[in-house]
Amino acid sequence: MDDRIGKDAKAKTLVAAALDGTLTDAQAAELAALDRRIQKLAWLAAAHRIAELKAKIEPSSRIDPSTPSGQRPVYTKPPAPRRKGKPGAKPGHVGSRRPAPAQIDRREEHRAEVCPDCGRPLQRCRRTRTRTVEDILADLRTVVTEHTIHRDYCPACKKHVEPAVPDALPNATIGHRLVGLTGWLHYGIGVTTQQVLDLVGIHLHTRLSAGGLIGMWHRLGEVFTPWYEQIADAARASAVLWADETGWRRNGLTCWLWCFASKDACYYMIDRSRGGPALAKFFTEAFDGVLVHDFWAAYDAIEAQDHQCCLAHLLRELEKVDLTNGSAAWKAFAKKLRRLIRDGIRLRKRADFQPRRYGGLIRRIDRRLMDLAQVTYADADAARLAKRLLRHCDRLFTFLDHPAVPYENNHAERMIRPAVIIRKNSQSNRSDKGAMTQAILMSIFRTLKLRRHDPLETVAAALRTYTATGQLPPLPVESVADA
């Protein structure tokens, strides 16, 4: 009996060690020598435990690849790599601070009656110092205006007429500045609808409804459609255009948010396609400039003056493969490719760089690229990237032929990042109309920012012109005040 109890206790210990993953070779031999029923129980328990761990470790395999990053569970994403180098400005960088206010609205004087430490009387001196403090008023409210509109009769037209109210859209109960402010908060910087309502209700003491506010945003999008089209024309007419795309949702369906950005224009488009059909809607004719993009295959079909594929994407992929592939063949290939890319970037950063002056070095870099791409590699990762290099060999070092073209696609990624934040906060759109309004207003507010215009003043002034004349003024060009 004692032997049986001891045997059962030992079996429990061995099974527990097997489930915890701490089973040694000696313990495994002891477990194999036990009764067959105990072995079977241990195997079933271990299989169940492995299934549980696998379900936790590999849930990403059951997630649709088109699901936006903001809608994926955090535990399915790999940990972000640590940033290289020390954060902040480099040593010797000239510091910057907020400039002093241009106008002082009021002045106050402060003088202590007694010493704050001992409470004794003070001997008066002439030493002073000044300190400026900016704050908002405690009674920050909206202004309610009642408009009395006279209707007079026109004998020639034989009808009653009345003047337009320039402070609001027809039949609207909130003015241009409030509509522009709420639209900029939601579509410009990504504040959610409920947060906009809270902000306006608490700080401006103005109660709005979510439905009424969204309806006003839809009207705002309809009014500014001509500006949206002008932004698209400006982007297509640019000498250098950056392009990128990211996942989006429209009424629960997977869509794609496309971003086409130049130095002074940013055009967003939400479409069901991530390929040629969406690009054909934007590029209605051949693009007479340089298109900068990543290695997504859909961009290859765009007829442009030239293409520049993002070398930062290529360098990041080399780092990613390094984590899983340590073969000698891969290391040799990656070393040559990194050296080639960095030689091209280093050449472009020379202070006296000109394509004509360094034409010989540029041709040498092109030959090195072809030599690297045309080799047959036994390593699968090296062969895959060599095939990519061969396919894009005339699109990797375009920035050496066109000095205004960068070697990376960072501008498009910076322009699409605000939209990604909005997607994370608001979870995309529920209707086609909402998606259209989203694309229009995001494009307008982002373009106004690129052109250094005050979004509230610009939108309010344009709405006043539209209300008075029925037409929008032209899209403002880049402001030179802050340039």
Backbone torsions as a table, in degrees:
resi	resn	phi	psi	omega
1	MET	NA	-44.7	179.1
2	ASP	-62.8	-37.8	178.1
3	ASP	-63.3	-39.8	-179.6
4	ARG	-65.4	-42.2	179.0
5	ILE	-63.8	-43.4	178.4
6	GLY	-63.3	-38.2	178.9
7	LYS	-65.1	-42.7	178.4
8	ASP	-64.4	-41.2	179.6
9	ALA	-63.4	-42.1	178.8
10	LYS	-65.5	-37.5	179.2
11	ALA	-63.4	-41.5	178.3
12	LYS	-61.8	-40.7	179.4
13	THR	-63.8	-43.2	-179.3
14	LEU	-67.6	-40.5	178.6
15	VAL	-63.5	-42.2	177.9
16	ALA	-61.7	-39.9	178.4
17	ALA	-65.8	-36.8	178.8
18	ALA	-65.5	-40.5	-179.7
19	LEU	-70.6	-32.7	-179.3
20	ASP	-81.1	-11.8	-178.4
21	GLY	81.5	17.7	-179.3
22	THR	-109.5	15.4	-176.6
23	LEU	-70.8	125.7	177.8
24	THR	-86.8	172.8	179.2
25	ASP	-65.3	-40.0	179.2
26	ALA	-64.6	-41.8	178.5
27	GLN	-66.9	-35.1	177.4
28	ALA	-63.9	-38.1	177.2
29	ALA	-65.3	-40.2	177.7
30	GLU	-63.7	-41.3	-179.8
31	LEU	-64.7	-36.1	179.0
32	ALA	-67.7	-26.3	-178.8
33	ALA	-84.2	-6.5	-178.8
34	LEU	-78.7	-177.4	-178.9
35	ASP	-62.5	146.3	-177.6
36	ARG	-61.3	-33.7	179.9
37	ARG	-65.9	-38.3	178.3
38	ILE	-67.4	-39.7	177.7
39	GLN	-61.0	-44.8	-178.6
40	LYS	-63.1	-41.6	178.1
41	LEU	-61.4	-43.5	179.6
42	ALA	-64.1	-41.9	179.3
43	TRP	-64.1	-42.7	179.0
44	LEU	-63.7	-43.2	179.3
45	ALA	-64.2	-41.7	179.4
46	ALA	-65.4	-40.2	178.4
47	ALA	-63.5	-40.9	178.1
48	HIS	-63.9	-41.2	-179.7
49	ARG	-66.0	-40.5	178.9
50	ILE	-63.4	-39.7	178.5
51	ALA	-63.2	-40.0	178.4
52	GLU	-64.1	-45.6	179.9
53	LEU	-64.4	-38.9	179.8
54	LYS	-64.6	-38.4	178.6
55	ALA	-65.1	-32.6	179.3
56	LYS	-80.3	-35.5	-175.0
57	ILE	-81.2	-34.3	-172.9
58	GLU	-117.9	46.7	176.6
59	PRO	-75.3	-19.5	-176.8
60	SER	-66.3	-21.4	-179.6
61	SER	-68.4	-19.4	179.8
62	ARG	-97.7	4.2	-179.1
63	ILE	-96.1	135.7	177.9
64	ASP	-61.3	128.1	-179.3
65	PRO	-59.3	-23.3	-179.5
66	SER	-82.1	-3.3	179.3
67	THR	-65.4	128.2	180.0
68	PRO	-59.7	151.8	-178.1
69	SER	-59.7	-35.5	-178.8
70	GLY	-68.1	-15.6	-179.6
71	GLN	-105.1	6.9	177.6
72	ARG	-93.1	143.3	175.0
73	PRO	-61.1	146.6	-175.9
74	VAL	-62.0	-37.4	-174.7
75	TYR	-71.9	-8.2	177.3
76	THR	-89.8	-7.2	-177.0
77	LYS	-97.1	140.7	177.2
78	PRO	-68.6	152.8	178.7
79	PRO	-64.0	140.6	-179.7
80	ALA	-71.6	139.2	178.7
81	PRO	-67.7	148.6	178.8
82	ARG	-70.1	142.8	-179.1
83	ARG	-70.1	135.8	-179.7
84	LYS	-79.3	142.9	177.2
85	GLY	83.5	167.2	-179.5
86	LYS	-81.6	132.5	-179.6
87	PRO	-69.3	159.6	179.0
88	GLY	101.4	178.7	-178.6
89	ALA	-69.9	153.6	179.3
90	LYS	-73.7	156.3	178.3
91	PRO	-58.8	135.7	-178.0
92	GLY	90.8	-4.7	179.5
93	HIS	-69.4	133.6	-179.4
94	VAL	-69.9	126.2	-179.1
95	GLY	-70.6	158.7	178.9
96	SER	-134.9	149.7	178.8
97	ARG	-146.7	166.5	-179.1
98	ARG	-66.7	131.5	-179.7
99	PRO	-66.3	156.6	179.2
100	ALA	-67.8	147.8	179.3
101	PRO	-59.0	142.1	-178.4
102	ALA	-76.8	-20.4	-176.5
103	GLN	-136.0	137.2	174.6
104	ILE	-103.0	118.9	-176.6
105	ASP	-82.1	-35.0	178.3
106	ARG	-154.7	159.9	-178.2
107	ARG	-128.1	142.3	177.0
108	GLU	-132.7	148.4	177.4
109	GLU	-114.9	141.1	-179.3
110	HIS	-127.0	129.0	179.6
111	ARG	-144.5	130.8	-179.8
112	ALA	-77.3	139.7	178.3
113	GLU	-81.4	-39.4	179.8
114	VAL	-134.4	168.0	178.6
115	CYS	-66.3	127.2	-179.8
116	PRO	-67.9	-14.8	-179.1
117	ASP	-91.8	-48.2	-176.2
118	CYS	-111.2	-14.1	178.0
119	GLY	82.2	9.2	-178.8
120	ARG	-89.1	160.3	179.9
121	PRO	-61.8	152.2	-177.3
122	LEU	-104.6	150.0	173.0
123	GLN	-92.7	120.7	-172.8
124	ARG	-69.0	138.2	177.4
125	CYS	-127.1	174.5	179.4
126	ARG	-102.6	9.3	-178.6
127	ARG	-79.5	130.2	178.5
128	THR	-139.3	164.4	170.7
129	ARG	-145.6	156.1	-178.8
130	THR	-114.6	151.9	179.0
131	ARG	-147.0	128.2	-179.9
132	THR	-102.2	137.3	-179.7
133	VAL	-130.6	125.5	175.5
134	GLU	-104.9	135.4	-179.6
135	ASP	-151.5	168.9	176.3
136	ILE	-98.7	156.8	-178.9
137	LEU	-69.9	149.5	179.6
138	ALA	-67.9	-37.5	-178.4
139	ASP	-99.2	65.1	-178.9
140	LEU	-87.7	105.5	-174.5
141	ARG	-131.5	160.1	169.4
142	THR	-79.6	158.9	-179.7
143	VAL	-103.6	125.8	179.8
144	VAL	-99.0	122.4	-177.9
145	THR	-118.7	129.8	174.6
146	GLU	-97.4	121.1	-178.2
147	HIS	-100.3	122.7	174.1
148	THR	-96.8	114.5	-172.7
149	ILE	-107.2	119.4	-179.9
150	HIS	-86.8	134.2	176.1
151	ARG	-109.4	119.4	-179.6
152	ASP	-117.9	158.5	-175.6
153	TYR	-95.6	135.0	176.8
154	CYS	-103.2	112.1	-179.9
155	PRO	-64.0	-32.5	-178.3
156	ALA	-70.1	-46.2	-179.8
157	CYS	-84.6	-15.2	-179.8
158	LYS	58.2	49.2	177.0
159	LYS	-158.9	160.5	177.0
160	HIS	-83.6	138.3	-179.9
161	VAL	-127.0	159.2	178.4
162	GLU	-146.6	152.5	-179.4
163	PRO	-76.1	156.1	176.6
164	ALA	-78.1	146.2	174.9
165	VAL	-90.3	115.0	-172.7
166	PRO	-77.7	-7.3	-172.6
167	ASP	-91.6	-5.1	-178.7
168	ALA	-158.1	158.0	174.9
169	LEU	-67.7	157.2	-179.5
170	PRO	-55.0	133.1	178.6
171	ASN	65.8	10.1	178.7
172	ALA	-88.6	147.2	179.6
173	THR	-106.4	-1.7	174.5
174	ILE	-124.0	145.5	-172.0
175	GLY	-80.8	177.3	-174.7
176	HIS	-62.7	-43.0	-175.8
177	ARG	-67.0	-37.5	179.2
178	LEU	-70.8	-38.7	175.9
179	VAL	-63.9	-44.0	179.1
180	GLY	-65.3	-39.1	179.5
181	LEU	-64.0	-48.8	-179.0
182	THR	-66.2	-38.2	177.8
183	GLY	-65.2	-39.9	178.3
184	TRP	-67.5	-40.0	178.0
185	LEU	-60.8	-42.1	-174.8
186	HIS	-81.7	-49.7	-174.0
187	TYR	-94.8	-17.3	-178.6
188	GLY	-92.4	-41.8	-177.3
189	ILE	-123.2	0.3	169.5
190	GLY	88.8	21.5	175.8
191	VAL	-74.9	135.4	-178.0
192	THR	-69.2	163.6	-179.0
193	THR	-60.6	-44.9	179.5
194	GLN	-64.1	-38.2	177.9
195	GLN	-66.4	-36.0	175.3
196	VAL	-62.6	-44.2	178.7
197	LEU	-61.7	-41.7	178.5
198	ASP	-65.5	-42.8	-178.4
199	LEU	-63.5	-46.3	-179.9
200	VAL	-68.8	-38.3	-178.6
201	GLY	-70.3	-39.0	-176.4
202	ILE	-82.2	-48.6	-172.7
203	HIS	-87.7	-33.5	-179.8
204	LEU	-101.9	-3.7	178.4
205	HIS	55.3	40.5	-179.2
206	THR	-126.1	120.3	-178.1
207	ARG	-92.5	125.1	176.9
208	LEU	-125.5	158.0	174.9
209	SER	-102.0	152.1	-178.6
210	ALA	-63.7	-42.5	-180.0
211	GLY	-64.5	-43.4	179.1
212	GLY	-64.9	-38.0	-179.6
213	LEU	-67.7	-43.8	179.1
214	ILE	-65.1	-37.5	176.3
215	GLY	-61.7	-38.9	176.9
216	MET	-67.1	-35.5	177.7
217	TRP	-66.4	-37.8	176.6
218	HIS	-62.6	-42.3	177.6
219	ARG	-64.2	-38.5	177.9
220	LEU	-61.6	-41.9	177.6
221	GLY	-63.6	-39.3	178.9
222	GLU	-65.8	-40.5	-179.4
223	VAL	-64.7	-39.8	-173.8
224	PHE	-93.0	15.2	175.7
225	THR	-58.6	-39.8	176.1
226	PRO	-59.6	-37.7	176.4
227	TRP	-65.2	-37.8	178.3
228	TYR	-60.0	-41.8	178.8
229	GLU	-69.8	-34.9	177.0
230	GLN	-66.8	-35.0	176.8
231	ILE	-64.0	-41.7	177.8
232	ALA	-62.0	-42.9	178.8
233	ASP	-63.6	-40.6	179.2
234	ALA	-64.3	-38.8	178.8
235	ALA	-66.8	-42.1	179.9
236	ARG	-69.1	-22.8	-179.3
237	ALA	-91.3	-0.5	-176.6
238	SER	-75.9	154.1	179.0
239	ALA	-75.6	-32.2	177.8
240	VAL	-129.8	129.0	-177.9
241	LEU	-129.5	129.7	176.9
242	TRP	-99.5	142.3	-177.6
243	ALA	-135.6	143.6	176.8
244	ASP	-159.3	165.7	-180.0
245	GLU	-147.8	156.3	178.5
246	THR	-150.6	162.8	-178.3
247	GLY	-68.7	151.6	179.4
248	TRP	-149.8	163.8	176.7
249	ARG	-124.6	137.7	176.7
250	ARG	-136.1	108.8	-177.4
251	ASN	56.3	39.3	177.4
252	GLY	83.8	-7.2	-178.7
253	LEU	-96.6	145.0	178.8
254	THR	-72.1	123.0	175.7
255	CYS	-127.9	-173.2	-179.2
256	TRP	-136.1	135.8	174.8
257	LEU	-96.5	115.9	178.7
258	TRP	-96.5	142.2	179.2
259	CYS	-128.8	122.4	175.7
260	PHE	-121.5	115.0	-171.1
261	ALA	-129.8	138.1	168.2
262	SER	-113.6	-169.4	-178.9
263	LYS	-69.6	-24.4	-176.7
264	ASP	-131.1	16.5	178.6
265	ALA	-151.3	144.9	178.6
266	CYS	-139.8	118.1	-175.6
267	TYR	-116.0	123.2	177.0
268	TYR	-106.5	145.0	178.6
269	MET	-144.4	129.9	179.1
270	ILE	-106.5	123.2	-174.6
271	ASP	-144.6	155.1	179.2
272	ARG	-72.3	-21.3	-174.6
273	SER	-98.1	145.2	172.1
274	ARG	-109.6	12.5	-176.0
275	GLY	-124.5	-144.6	-174.5
276	GLY	-59.4	-40.3	-179.2
277	PRO	-57.9	-39.1	178.7
278	ALA	-69.5	-43.0	179.4
279	LEU	-65.4	-32.0	178.8
280	ALA	-67.5	-27.0	177.1
281	LYS	-69.4	-32.1	-179.5
282	PHE	-88.7	-49.9	-179.9
283	PHE	-88.3	85.7	-178.9
284	THR	-74.4	-15.7	176.1
285	GLU	-150.0	177.9	-177.7
286	ALA	-60.9	140.3	-178.2
287	PHE	-88.9	120.5	-176.6
288	ASP	-93.0	58.6	179.9
289	GLY	-164.7	-169.4	179.3
290	VAL	-102.6	126.2	-179.8
291	LEU	-99.8	120.6	179.9
292	VAL	-103.1	127.9	-175.5
293	HIS	-158.9	177.2	175.2
294	ASP	-86.4	-161.6	-174.4
295	PHE	-93.2	17.8	178.1
296	TRP	-63.1	129.7	-169.1
297	ALA	-64.1	-25.2	-176.9
298	ALA	-62.1	-29.8	-178.6
299	TYR	-71.5	-17.8	-176.8
300	ASP	-64.5	-27.2	-176.3
301	ALA	-82.9	-6.7	-178.5
302	ILE	-73.6	125.9	177.4
303	GLU	-82.9	108.5	-177.5
304	ALA	-135.5	167.0	176.3
305	GLN	-60.2	-39.5	177.5
306	ASP	-165.7	165.7	178.5
307	HIS	-124.6	151.1	170.2
308	GLN	-131.6	113.4	176.4
309	CYS	-83.1	143.9	-173.0
310	CYS	-71.2	117.1	179.0
311	LEU	-76.9	-23.3	176.2
312	ALA	-64.3	-37.6	175.5
313	HIS	-62.0	-40.1	-178.4
314	LEU	-67.3	-41.6	178.4
315	LEU	-65.5	-38.7	178.2
316	ARG	-66.2	-34.6	178.5
317	GLU	-68.8	-35.6	175.7
318	LEU	-61.4	-42.0	178.1
319	GLU	-65.4	-36.9	179.3
320	LYS	-65.8	-42.7	-179.8
321	VAL	-68.7	-31.9	178.8
322	ASP	-57.9	-28.6	-177.6
323	LEU	-71.3	-24.2	-175.1
324	THR	-117.9	-12.3	-175.9
325	ASN	-127.7	111.4	179.2
326	GLY	-112.6	19.8	-177.6
327	SER	-70.4	155.5	-179.7
328	ALA	-65.8	-36.4	-179.6
329	ALA	-65.0	-42.2	178.7
330	TRP	-66.1	-44.5	-178.7
331	LYS	-60.3	-39.4	179.4
332	ALA	-67.2	-42.7	179.0
333	PHE	-64.6	-47.1	-178.4
334	ALA	-63.0	-37.6	179.6
335	LYS	-63.5	-44.1	179.5
336	LYS	-65.4	-41.5	-178.1
337	LEU	-67.8	-42.3	177.8
338	ARG	-61.4	-43.6	-179.1
339	ARG	-63.5	-39.1	-179.8
340	LEU	-64.9	-46.7	-179.3
341	ILE	-63.5	-44.1	-178.1
342	ARG	-69.1	-31.4	175.0
343	ASP	-64.2	-40.7	178.0
344	GLY	-65.8	-42.9	179.2
345	ILE	-65.9	-41.6	179.9
346	ARG	-64.0	-37.4	177.7
347	LEU	-65.5	-41.8	-179.1
348	ARG	-65.5	-28.9	-176.5
349	LYS	-84.6	0.6	176.9
350	ARG	-64.6	140.0	-176.3
351	ALA	-62.8	-31.7	-177.6
352	ASP	-101.6	24.6	-174.0
353	PHE	-68.1	131.9	170.4
354	GLN	-147.9	135.7	-177.8
355	PRO	-55.3	-37.1	-178.6
356	ARG	-69.9	-39.0	-177.4
357	ARG	-66.7	-37.8	-175.7
358	TYR	-110.7	32.5	179.9
359	GLY	-60.6	-36.9	179.8
360	GLY	-65.2	-42.8	178.1
361	LEU	-66.5	-36.0	178.6
362	ILE	-64.5	-43.3	178.8
363	ARG	-65.7	-34.9	178.2
364	ARG	-65.8	-39.5	176.9
365	ILE	-64.3	-39.6	178.0
366	ASP	-63.2	-40.0	179.1
367	ARG	-66.8	-40.9	177.3
368	ARG	-61.2	-38.0	178.2
369	LEU	-64.5	-44.9	180.0
370	MET	-66.0	-39.6	178.6
371	ASP	-62.4	-38.3	-179.8
372	LEU	-72.1	-35.1	-175.2
373	ALA	-80.2	-25.2	-173.0
374	GLN	-91.4	-0.1	178.3
375	VAL	-78.6	145.8	175.0
376	THR	-90.1	122.5	-174.7
377	TYR	-110.5	138.5	175.9
378	ALA	-78.8	-30.6	178.9
379	ASP	-71.1	133.0	-174.8
380	ALA	-65.8	-42.7	-179.3
381	ASP	-67.3	-41.1	178.3
382	ALA	-64.3	-41.1	179.0
383	ALA	-64.8	-38.8	-179.5
384	ARG	-64.8	-46.7	-179.0
385	LEU	-71.7	-32.6	176.2
386	ALA	-63.6	-36.9	176.4
387	LYS	-64.1	-38.5	178.0
388	ARG	-67.0	-41.8	178.7
389	LEU	-60.8	-41.0	-179.6
390	LEU	-66.3	-37.0	-179.3
391	ARG	-71.2	-32.4	-176.4
392	HIS	-114.0	27.0	-173.3
393	CYS	-61.9	-29.3	180.0
394	ASP	-92.9	10.3	-177.7
395	ARG	-126.3	8.8	-177.9
396	LEU	-95.2	-32.7	-177.1
397	PHE	-119.7	34.1	175.4
398	THR	-62.2	-31.0	-177.6
399	PHE	-64.7	-15.7	175.3
400	LEU	-81.6	-21.5	177.2
401	ASP	-92.2	-23.7	-179.3
402	HIS	-126.0	102.4	-175.4
403	PRO	-60.0	-24.6	-178.8
404	ALA	-80.3	-6.3	-176.3
405	VAL	-97.3	130.4	176.9
406	PRO	-83.2	169.0	178.9
407	TYR	-92.9	-0.5	-179.1
408	GLU	-132.3	168.3	-177.3
409	ASN	-105.5	31.3	-173.6
410	ASN	-64.9	-32.9	-178.2
411	HIS	-62.3	-44.1	178.7
412	ALA	-65.4	-37.7	179.5
413	GLU	-68.2	-36.0	175.7
414	ARG	-68.2	-34.2	179.1
415	MET	-74.0	-30.6	-178.0
416	ILE	-86.6	-16.1	-179.0
417	ARG	-62.5	-43.7	176.3
418	PRO	-57.8	-36.5	177.3
419	ALA	-66.6	-35.7	176.9
420	VAL	-64.5	-38.3	177.1
421	ILE	-65.7	-41.2	176.8
422	ILE	-62.5	-40.9	178.4
423	ARG	-61.9	-40.6	-180.0
424	LYS	-66.7	-36.7	-177.8
425	ASN	-78.8	-43.3	-171.6
426	SER	-105.7	-4.4	177.9
427	GLN	57.6	45.7	171.6
428	SER	66.4	-145.9	-172.9
429	ASN	-125.1	156.4	-179.9
430	ARG	-102.9	-7.3	-176.8
431	SER	-149.5	163.6	177.0
432	ASP	-65.3	-37.9	179.3
433	LYS	-65.7	-41.3	177.8
434	GLY	-63.9	-37.8	178.4
435	ALA	-66.7	-38.0	178.7
436	MET	-67.0	-44.2	176.8
437	THR	-61.4	-39.8	179.0
438	GLN	-59.1	-48.6	-177.9
439	ALA	-65.0	-41.8	-176.8
440	ILE	-65.6	-52.7	-173.5
441	LEU	-72.1	-36.0	174.9
442	MET	-62.1	-40.1	179.7
443	SER	-64.6	-41.8	-176.9
444	ILE	-68.4	-48.1	-177.5
445	PHE	-67.5	-36.1	179.1
446	ARG	-70.4	-39.0	178.7
447	THR	-67.3	-40.3	176.8
448	LEU	-61.7	-36.3	177.4
449	LYS	-66.8	-42.8	178.6
450	LEU	-62.9	-32.0	-178.4
451	ARG	-93.5	9.1	173.1
452	ARG	62.0	45.6	176.7
453	HIS	-111.9	146.2	173.8
454	ASP	-69.5	116.9	-174.9
455	PRO	-64.1	-37.5	-177.1
456	LEU	-69.5	-48.4	-179.3
457	GLU	-65.3	-40.6	-177.5
458	THR	-66.7	-45.5	-179.5
459	VAL	-66.7	-43.6	-179.1
460	ALA	-63.3	-42.2	179.1
461	ALA	-65.3	-40.3	178.7
462	ALA	-65.7	-38.6	178.9
463	LEU	-68.0	-36.2	176.6
464	ARG	-64.0	-41.1	177.1
465	THR	-64.7	-41.6	-179.9
466	TYR	-64.7	-40.7	-178.6
467	THR	-66.5	-36.2	-177.0
468	ALA	-80.3	-36.1	-172.6
469	THR	-113.8	-16.8	-176.8
470	GLY	85.6	2.0	-179.7
471	GLN	-135.7	146.0	176.2
472	LEU	-78.8	148.4	170.4
473	PRO	-70.5	166.8	177.8
474	PRO	-62.2	154.2	176.6
475	LEU	-60.2	128.2	-177.6
476	PRO	-61.6	142.3	175.3
477	VAL	-83.2	-179.9	-176.3
478	GLU	-64.3	132.7	178.1
479	SER	-77.1	135.8	179.9
480	VAL	-97.4	0.9	-177.9
481	ALA	-66.3	-39.5	-177.2
482	ASP	-108.0	6.7	-176.6
483	ALA	-70.0	NA	NA
